[in-house]
Amino acid sequence: MMVFPSVRITTPVVWLEAPEWLTPEEASYLSGYDLDTIHWLIQDGAVDTKQDGDTWLIEKESLLEFREALLDVLRWSRG
C-alpha cells in the first residue's frame, strides 16, 4: 500500500512507483479524482478492475489511459 504524503504531488515518477493495482484511495490520490468519481469509473467499467475480498482494485495502466483519453477529448473540444 502506498504512503500518501501530506501534499499531493503526482509526477511521472510517482505514477511509475505506484503499484500495478490500486485501491480506490490510491487511484484517487494519483489521478486527482475524488472517491465518488473513482467509484463511478469502477461501476461504469471505464477502468479495468479486479476484486480482492471486499475491495475493488483499479489497474494503474487503465486509469492512466482513461485520464489521457479524457485530456485528448478536452483538447479536441477546445479546437
N, C-alpha and C positions, 0 to 999 in steps of 0.2 A: 504494500500500500504506500502511496506517495505521502510525503510530509509536505503540507501546504505552508509556504512562507506567509507572513502576515501581509505582505504586499504582493498583488498579482502581477507577475512578470512572465508572460508566455512568449519566450523566444524560440527559435527553431531548435536550440539545444534542449530546452525544457520538453518540447514535443518528442525529440529523439530519445531522451532519457525516461520518458513515461512508459509504463508497462504496455504490452500489446493489447490487453483487455483492461478497460477502465470501469470503475464503479461510477454510478451517476454523479457523485460528488466530484470525482476526479475529472470526469468529462466536462462538468460544468466549469470547473476551475480552468482547465486547458482552453476550452472553447470560448469562454466568456458568456455563454448562455446560462440563464437561470435554470434551476432544477425543474421547474414546470415545463420549460422548453425541451430539456433533455428527456423528460418522461414522455412528452408528446412525440419526439423523434423515435423513441423506442416503440411506442404504441402504433405509430404510423408506418413503421418499417423503413424509415428514412435512413437508418444506420443498421449495420449488422450487429446482432446481439447474441448472447447465449445466457443461459440461466445457471447460476451457481447457488444452489439452495434456494433461498428466498430472494436473492439479489440478482438483478439483471446486470450483465456486464456489456459494455459497448466496445466494439473493435475500434481501436485508435485510428487505424487507417481509413475506415469508413466514415468516421467523424471528420477527419481532415478532408476527405473527398467531398463530403456534404458542404463543409464551410467554403471550400474552393469553388464548388459549383454555384453556391449562393452568391459569392462575390462576383463570379462571371456574369450571372443574371443581373446583378445590380449595375455592373459596369456597362453591360449591353443596353439596359433600360435608360441609362443616362446619355447614351449616344456617344 
